[in-house]
Amino acid sequence: MDQIRREGRVWFTGRLLATAGLLLGIVCGQAAGAQEQAPAGATQNAALANKATSPNDVVLKVGDKSVTRGELDRFIQGLTPQLQRTLATQGRKRLGDEYVNMLVLSQEALSHNVESTPAFKEMFNLRRLELLAMLEYQDITQGAAVTPEETSKYFTEHQKDYEQVQVMQVVVRKKPEGAKEGTPGFAPDEAKSRAEEIRKAFIAGDDPKKVAEKYHVENLVRVDAQPYSIRHGALRADMEAAVFALKAGEVSDVFDLGQALVFVKVVSHDPGDLKAATPQIENTLKKQKIDAAVDALKKKANVWMDDAYFAAPTQAGSPQGMVKPMAPSLTAPVLAQPGSAGTPK
């Protein structure tokens, strides 16, 4: 019985928290239709809507339990911004229906003395700890302000991290050793020949657009005619050292990535800008302050953990958690890690 009650509460809690999300399923055309033709009594309803309201106004009753406007408003404020916007545009009726469900079921649970069950006490204590932790974390976050002086100092000390290089990239897909019949890509010798031919055109200063038109092969050869931004940390160490050492107009050697041959032409270097980097630096410094505050609390609390119990699982045949590299994509910069390359300028 306890297990059934526990599962029921989890199910209902999920429904309640997602109530506003259910409103996303309401056909938007209904609202549009309502705007096209005002229903009877619309003027009277508008007048009532403009009537002065108070947080103490009762807007819902379930038996002897009354719910005020202020209580529901605070409940709505606890929802995500997206769900709040949905409520603002689609209305609160279905939220009210689910709130009624919560009150009806909770009253029935009280009549069954569910509060005295071990399952309820365990869940209640856990939720209490979560709420306390959340409120304390919010206090720490609010106190972790970052000053302009701190931002400027961090930028000066880490300016290299914000340096960018604009490159045009060439990718030639190559069949890996032992590839199955039908695997996309050129034979190694042909891939190398094509890559070197395009590289010579770039070194000669040929128009990138014309080079792209001449050598592009769908899903096999990609030639960028527009530059991309690459930052430090986005490349393999040897590639980064080589690319960032090049001057504007110079072309890198060809890198063999196994399933593709890649090289770049450097267009320009950007040393980074404090104003552009400020939001990222502020987030970095704020997180450092928050982490430091939490770490200090952990140290003060004298935390101990059983390493054997909390040990990470090992994967069969991959004790170090190595991830198999994905095949190179010809629709995104191959050299840059996911999320690290900008859009073409």
Kinemage of the C-alpha trace (Angstrom):
@kinemage 1
@onewidth
@group {chain A} dominant
@subgroup {mainchain}
@vectorlist {calphas} color= white
{ca met a 1} P 0.000 0.000 0.000
{ca asp a 2} L 2.815 2.423 0.824
{ca gln a 3} L 4.398 1.761 -2.558
{ca ile a 4} L 1.095 2.425 -4.332
{ca arg a 5} L 0.637 5.676 -2.429
{ca arg a 6} L 4.203 6.740 -3.173
{ca glu a 7} L 3.799 6.110 -6.896
{ca gly a 8} L 0.463 7.927 -6.889
{ca arg a 9} L 1.973 11.002 -5.288
{ca val a 10} L 4.854 11.053 -7.742
{ca trp a 11} L 2.397 10.787 -10.623
{ca phe a 12} L 0.186 13.573 -9.315
{ca thr a 13} L 3.077 15.870 -8.450
{ca gly a 14} L 4.322 15.520 -11.994
{ca arg a 15} L 0.866 16.382 -13.303
{ca leu a 16} L 0.609 19.431 -11.083
{ca leu a 17} L 4.010 20.824 -11.984
{ca ala a 18} L 3.292 20.262 -15.672
{ca thr a 19} L -0.212 21.709 -15.509
{ca ala a 20} L 0.674 24.903 -17.272
{ca gly a 21} L 2.552 22.853 -19.822
{ca leu a 22} L -0.682 21.111 -20.709
{ca leu a 23} L -1.996 24.458 -21.775
{ca leu a 24} L 0.458 24.332 -24.671
{ca gly a 25} L -1.883 21.817 -26.235
{ca ile a 26} L -4.726 24.308 -26.417
{ca val a 27} L -5.300 25.367 -29.986
{ca cys a 28} L -4.027 28.925 -30.424
{ca gly a 29} L -6.698 29.486 -33.027
{ca gln a 30} L -9.319 29.503 -30.285
{ca ala a 31} L -7.792 32.638 -28.831
{ca ala a 32} L -7.508 34.196 -32.275
{ca gly a 33} L -11.138 33.441 -32.983
{ca ala a 34} L -12.154 35.029 -29.729
{ca gln a 35} L -10.389 38.210 -30.762
{ca glu a 36} L -12.125 38.363 -34.121
{ca gln a 37} L -15.625 38.300 -32.665
{ca ala a 38} L -16.318 39.471 -29.126
{ca pro a 39} L -18.793 37.175 -27.298
{ca ala a 40} L -21.929 38.440 -25.670
{ca gly a 41} L -21.264 40.180 -22.384
{ca ala a 42} L -17.660 41.038 -23.330
{ca thr a 43} L -18.111 44.639 -22.237
{ca gln a 44} L -19.404 43.516 -18.846
{ca asn a 45} L -16.511 41.064 -18.424
{ca ala a 46} L -13.991 43.774 -19.275
{ca ala a 47} L -15.501 45.996 -16.627
{ca leu a 48} L -15.219 43.234 -14.049
{ca ala a 49} L -11.585 42.610 -15.054
{ca asn a 50} L -10.775 46.248 -14.437
{ca lys a 51} L -12.306 46.116 -10.968
{ca ala a 52} L -9.769 46.697 -8.193
{ca thr a 53} L -8.469 43.378 -6.887
{ca ser a 54} L -6.793 42.327 -3.662
{ca pro a 55} L -4.440 39.417 -2.856
{ca asn a 56} L -6.975 38.423 -0.194
{ca asp a 57} L -9.794 37.907 -2.705
{ca val a 58} L -11.026 34.298 -2.643
{ca val a 59} L -10.856 32.799 -6.141
{ca leu a 60} L -11.347 29.101 -5.420
{ca lys a 61} L -13.060 26.948 -2.769
{ca val a 62} L -12.907 23.236 -2.046
{ca gly a 63} L -15.156 22.374 0.872
{ca asp a 64} L -14.081 24.553 3.793
{ca lys a 65} L -10.761 25.404 2.136
{ca ser a 66} L -10.560 28.803 0.459
{ca val a 67} L -7.738 29.806 -1.872
{ca thr a 68} L -6.944 33.470 -2.374
{ca arg a 69} L -5.687 35.317 -5.408
{ca gly a 70} L -2.390 35.927 -3.600
{ca glu a 71} L -1.862 32.225 -2.910
{ca leu a 72} L -2.386 31.264 -6.543
{ca asp a 73} L -0.286 34.181 -7.780
{ca arg a 74} L 2.607 32.987 -5.605
{ca phe a 75} L 2.139 29.451 -6.915
{ca ile a 76} L 2.318 30.754 -10.495
{ca gln a 77} L 5.442 32.772 -9.676
{ca gly a 78} L 7.133 29.507 -8.736
{ca leu a 79} L 6.635 28.098 -12.237
{ca thr a 80} L 9.196 28.460 -15.007
{ca pro a 81} L 9.073 31.638 -17.132
{ca gln a 82} L 7.910 29.597 -20.123
{ca leu a 83} L 4.953 28.157 -18.204
{ca gln a 84} L 4.112 31.595 -16.822
{ca arg a 85} L 3.976 32.980 -20.354
{ca thr a 86} L 1.716 30.115 -21.381
{ca leu a 87} L -0.656 30.901 -18.536
{ca ala a 88} L -0.665 34.578 -19.487
{ca thr a 89} L -1.693 33.814 -23.055
{ca gln a 90} L -3.901 30.712 -22.637
{ca gly a 91} L -5.620 31.416 -19.337
{ca arg a 92} L -5.625 29.785 -15.895
{ca lys a 93} L -8.678 27.506 -16.081
{ca arg a 94} L -6.818 24.227 -16.448
{ca leu a 95} L -4.344 25.279 -13.776
{ca gly a 96} L -7.306 25.906 -11.493
{ca asp a 97} L -8.721 22.463 -12.300
{ca glu a 98} L -5.434 20.790 -11.372
{ca tyr a 99} L -5.156 22.868 -8.196
{ca val a 100} L -8.623 21.609 -7.260
{ca asn a 101} L -7.433 18.044 -7.907
{ca met a 102} L -4.502 18.638 -5.566
{ca leu a 103} L -6.741 19.949 -2.779
{ca val a 104} L -9.341 17.202 -3.188
{ca leu a 105} L -6.762 14.419 -3.151
{ca ser a 106} L -4.778 15.963 -0.292
{ca gln a 107} L -7.931 16.281 1.813
{ca glu a 108} L -8.743 12.648 1.115
{ca ala a 109} L -5.173 11.694 2.071
{ca leu a 110} L -5.552 13.540 5.373
{ca ser a 111} L -8.732 11.599 6.065
{ca his a 112} L -6.707 8.403 5.593
{ca asn a 113} L -3.991 9.677 7.940
{ca val a 114} L -1.354 9.475 5.184
{ca glu a 115} L 0.751 12.063 7.057
{ca ser a 116} L 1.663 9.442 9.647
{ca thr a 117} L 3.003 6.912 7.127
{ca pro a 118} L 6.773 6.354 6.838
{ca ala a 119} L 6.624 7.049 3.094
{ca phe a 120} L 5.124 10.510 3.636
{ca lys a 121} L 7.562 11.417 6.402
{ca glu a 122} L 10.543 10.347 4.290
{ca met a 123} L 9.357 12.332 1.275
{ca phe a 124} L 8.419 15.348 3.393
{ca asn a 125} L 11.834 15.455 5.044
{ca leu a 126} L 13.571 15.201 1.679
{ca arg a 127} L 11.478 18.031 0.199
{ca arg a 128} L 12.192 20.147 3.278
{ca leu a 129} L 15.941 19.684 2.832
{ca glu a 130} L 15.685 20.513 -0.868
{ca leu a 131} L 13.764 23.718 -0.138
{ca leu a 132} L 16.194 24.820 2.563
{ca ala a 133} L 19.158 24.135 0.284
{ca met a 134} L 17.546 26.018 -2.595
{ca leu a 135} L 16.843 29.108 -0.498
{ca glu a 136} L 20.379 29.139 0.935
{ca tyr a 137} L 21.851 28.719 -2.544
{ca gln a 138} L 19.794 31.694 -3.714
{ca asp a 139} L 21.207 33.787 -0.848
{ca ile a 140} L 24.759 32.768 -1.763
{ca thr a 141} L 24.109 33.584 -5.422
{ca gln a 142} L 22.770 37.034 -4.611
{ca gly a 143} L 25.852 37.746 -2.528
{ca ala a 144} L 28.279 36.661 -5.251
{ca ala a 145} L 28.414 40.016 -7.006
{ca val a 146} L 31.233 40.647 -9.487
{ca thr a 147} L 32.754 44.123 -9.727
{ca pro a 148} L 34.018 45.775 -12.944
{ca glu a 149} L 37.514 45.775 -11.406
{ca glu a 150} L 37.396 42.007 -10.938
{ca thr a 151} L 36.194 41.536 -14.501
{ca ser a 152} L 38.951 43.719 -15.934
{ca lys a 153} L 41.634 41.990 -13.846
{ca tyr a 154} L 40.452 38.539 -14.954
{ca phe a 155} L 40.440 39.593 -18.620
{ca thr a 156} L 44.002 40.936 -18.347
{ca glu a 157} L 45.219 37.699 -16.746
{ca his a 158} L 43.370 35.427 -19.189
{ca gln a 159} L 43.295 37.489 -22.367
{ca lys a 160} L 44.802 34.655 -24.375
{ca asp a 161} L 41.701 32.574 -23.620
{ca tyr a 162} L 39.587 35.125 -25.480
{ca glu a 163} L 41.849 35.394 -28.512
{ca gln a 164} L 40.174 34.177 -31.678
{ca val a 165} L 41.398 33.335 -35.146
{ca gln a 166} L 39.257 33.613 -38.252
{ca val a 167} L 39.770 30.662 -40.570
{ca met a 168} L 38.372 29.148 -43.724
{ca gln a 169} L 38.322 25.405 -43.468
{ca val a 170} L 38.636 22.643 -46.037
{ca val a 171} L 37.488 19.102 -45.297
{ca val a 172} L 38.056 16.094 -47.558
{ca arg a 173} L 36.355 12.918 -46.419
{ca lys a 174} L 38.595 9.869 -46.465
{ca lys a 175} L 37.730 6.212 -46.140
{ca pro a 176} L 39.301 4.787 -42.994
{ca glu a 177} L 41.465 1.691 -43.137
{ca gly a 178} L 39.406 -1.470 -43.575
{ca ala a 179} L 36.210 0.467 -44.355
{ca lys a 180} L 33.228 -1.532 -45.591
{ca glu a 181} L 32.058 -1.367 -49.189
{ca gly a 182} L 29.919 1.726 -49.727
{ca thr a 183} L 31.511 3.782 -46.943
{ca pro a 184} L 31.500 7.427 -48.107
{ca gly a 185} L 34.887 8.956 -48.782
{ca phe a 186} L 37.829 8.916 -51.143
{ca ala a 187} L 40.619 6.385 -51.108
{ca pro a 188} L 43.531 7.719 -48.985
{ca asp a 189} L 45.735 8.650 -51.968
{ca glu a 190} L 42.923 10.420 -53.804
{ca ala a 191} L 41.830 12.269 -50.657
{ca lys a 192} L 45.405 13.469 -50.130
{ca ser a 193} L 45.711 14.554 -53.753
{ca arg a 194} L 42.490 16.550 -53.631
{ca ala a 195} L 43.394 18.193 -50.318
{ca glu a 196} L 46.807 19.275 -51.608
{ca glu a 197} L 45.324 20.641 -54.840
{ca ile a 198} L 42.853 22.811 -52.913
{ca arg a 199} L 45.606 23.848 -50.493
{ca lys a 200} L 47.770 25.082 -53.375
{ca ala a 201} L 44.853 27.165 -54.652
{ca phe a 202} L 44.470 28.768 -51.208
{ca ile a 203} L 48.222 29.424 -50.960
{ca ala a 204} L 48.129 31.064 -54.383
{ca gly a 205} L 45.450 33.432 -53.091
{ca asp a 206} L 42.660 32.241 -55.397
{ca asp a 207} L 39.177 33.591 -54.678
{ca pro a 208} L 37.686 31.329 -51.942
{ca lys a 209} L 34.249 31.425 -53.567
{ca lys a 210} L 35.648 30.211 -56.890
{ca val a 211} L 37.717 27.558 -55.120
{ca ala a 212} L 34.601 26.367 -53.300
{ca glu a 213} L 32.610 26.221 -56.529
{ca lys a 214} L 35.374 24.290 -58.293
{ca tyr a 215} L 36.206 21.686 -55.652
{ca his a 216} L 33.060 21.212 -53.570
{ca val a 217} L 31.614 17.690 -53.708
{ca glu a 218} L 28.412 17.086 -51.789
{ca asn a 219} L 29.071 15.076 -48.613
{ca leu a 220} L 32.688 14.464 -49.654
{ca val a 221} L 34.527 17.787 -49.989
{ca arg a 222} L 33.699 20.963 -48.138
{ca val a 223} L 35.430 24.266 -48.888
{ca asp a 224} L 34.524 27.265 -46.735
{ca ala a 225} L 34.213 30.519 -48.637
{ca gln a 226} L 33.407 32.424 -45.416
{ca pro a 227} L 35.542 32.456 -42.240
{ca tyr a 228} L 34.674 30.949 -38.871
{ca ser a 229} L 35.850 32.023 -35.424
{ca ile a 230} L 37.904 29.530 -33.432
{ca arg a 231} L 39.023 30.080 -29.842
{ca his a 232} L 41.740 28.506 -27.747
{ca gly a 233} L 40.675 25.118 -26.460
{ca ala a 234} L 38.542 24.330 -29.500
{ca leu a 235} L 41.247 22.341 -31.266
{ca arg a 236} L 43.450 19.375 -30.632
{ca ala a 237} L 46.628 20.633 -28.950
{ca asp a 238} L 48.897 20.166 -31.963
{ca met a 239} L 46.367 21.779 -34.298
{ca glu a 240} L 45.844 24.739 -31.982
{ca ala a 241} L 49.564 25.437 -31.754
{ca ala a 242} L 49.917 25.301 -35.536
{ca val a 243} L 46.820 27.333 -36.430
{ca phe a 244} L 47.297 30.136 -33.900
{ca ala a 245} L 50.958 30.468 -34.966
{ca leu a 246} L 49.965 31.240 -38.559
{ca lys a 247} L 49.778 34.799 -39.814
{ca ala a 248} L 46.846 36.222 -41.732
{ca gly a 249} L 46.811 34.766 -45.239
{ca glu a 250} L 48.871 31.671 -44.360
{ca val a 251} L 47.637 28.123 -44.834
{ca ser a 252} L 48.147 25.270 -42.381
{ca asp a 253} L 49.490 21.823 -43.159
{ca val a 254} L 46.952 19.074 -43.782
{ca phe a 255} L 45.781 17.288 -40.634
{ca asp a 256} L 44.764 13.644 -40.906
{ca leu a 257} L 41.780 13.043 -38.574
{ca gly a 258} L 41.318 9.443 -39.619
{ca gln a 259} L 38.072 9.848 -41.516
{ca ala a 260} L 38.899 13.240 -42.992
{ca leu a 261} L 41.804 15.406 -44.128
{ca val a 262} L 41.516 18.970 -42.871
{ca phe a 263} L 43.418 22.230 -43.268
{ca val a 264} L 42.630 25.906 -42.750
{ca lys a 265} L 43.564 29.279 -44.153
{ca val a 266} L 43.916 31.977 -41.491
{ca val a 267} L 42.060 35.155 -42.391
{ca ser a 268} L 42.756 37.269 -39.302
{ca his a 269} L 43.564 37.270 -35.585
{ca asp a 270} L 41.304 38.869 -32.987
{ca pro a 271} L 43.005 39.546 -29.616
{ca gly a 272} L 39.669 39.623 -27.817
{ca asp a 273} L 37.606 42.478 -26.394
{ca leu a 274} L 36.818 43.179 -22.735
{ca lys a 275} L 33.310 44.407 -23.455
{ca ala a 276} L 32.407 41.334 -25.492
{ca ala a 277} L 33.994 39.006 -22.929
{ca thr a 278} L 32.432 40.665 -19.860
{ca pro a 279} L 29.211 38.556 -19.645
{ca gln a 280} L 31.177 35.313 -19.862
{ca ile a 281} L 33.783 36.535 -17.360
{ca glu a 282} L 31.097 37.648 -14.915
{ca asn a 283} L 29.451 34.234 -15.106
{ca thr a 284} L 32.823 32.550 -14.579
{ca leu a 285} L 33.732 34.684 -11.569
{ca lys a 286} L 30.276 34.392 -10.055
{ca lys a 287} L 30.388 30.614 -10.335
{ca gln a 288} L 33.833 30.619 -8.735
{ca lys a 289} L 32.512 32.630 -5.792
{ca ile a 290} L 29.468 30.404 -5.388
{ca asp a 291} L 31.579 27.234 -5.593
{ca ala a 292} L 34.036 28.663 -3.070
{ca ala a 293} L 31.220 29.475 -0.648
{ca val a 294} L 29.710 25.991 -0.969
{ca asp a 295} L 33.151 24.357 -0.622
{ca ala a 296} L 33.764 26.369 2.538
{ca leu a 297} L 30.484 25.096 3.984
{ca lys a 298} L 31.459 21.515 3.088
{ca lys a 299} L 34.825 21.931 4.760
{ca lys a 300} L 33.187 23.366 7.849
{ca ala a 301} L 30.697 20.487 7.927
{ca asn a 302} L 33.498 17.868 7.878
{ca val a 303} L 32.049 15.767 5.021
{ca trp a 304} L 32.974 12.086 4.599
{ca met a 305} L 31.934 9.799 1.739
{ca asp a 306} L 32.407 6.068 1.224
{ca asp a 307} L 34.560 5.939 -1.935
{ca ala a 308} L 33.583 2.346 -2.647
{ca tyr a 309} L 29.860 3.131 -2.519
{ca phe a 310} L 30.173 6.234 -4.703
{ca ala a 311} L 32.720 4.805 -7.159
{ca ala a 312} L 31.989 5.417 -10.844
{ca pro a 313} L 30.893 2.311 -12.782
{ca thr a 314} L 33.338 0.821 -15.274
{ca gln a 315} L 32.191 0.004 -18.791
{ca ala a 316} L 32.994 -3.372 -20.256
{ca gly a 317} L 35.919 -3.050 -22.631
{ca ser a 318} L 36.298 0.632 -21.824
{ca pro a 319} L 37.579 0.994 -18.246
{ca gln a 320} L 38.633 4.585 -18.794
{ca gly a 321} L 35.357 5.645 -20.363
{ca met a 322} L 36.803 6.351 -23.803
{ca val a 323} L 34.215 7.587 -26.261
{ca lys a 324} L 34.279 6.453 -29.864
{ca pro a 325} L 34.906 9.473 -32.146
{ca met a 326} L 32.014 10.450 -34.361
{ca ala a 327} L 32.393 10.537 -38.102
{ca pro a 328} L 33.244 14.043 -39.309
{ca ser a 329} L 30.354 16.209 -40.418
{ca leu a 330} L 30.644 18.300 -43.536
{ca thr a 331} L 27.940 20.697 -42.333
{ca ala a 332} L 29.894 22.132 -39.380
{ca pro a 333} L 33.509 23.074 -38.654
{ca val a 334} L 35.385 19.813 -38.099
{ca leu a 335} L 38.287 21.346 -36.222
{ca ala a 336} L 36.140 23.108 -33.656
{ca gln a 337} L 34.589 21.274 -30.746
{ca pro a 338} L 30.764 21.372 -30.457
{ca gly a 339} L 29.560 24.828 -29.468
{ca ser a 340} L 32.992 26.441 -29.739
{ca ala a 341} L 32.918 27.733 -33.300
{ca gly a 342} L 30.957 30.761 -34.312
{ca thr a 343} L 28.722 31.189 -37.279
{ca pro a 344} L 30.198 32.336 -40.555
{ca lys a 345} L 30.899 36.025 -40.733
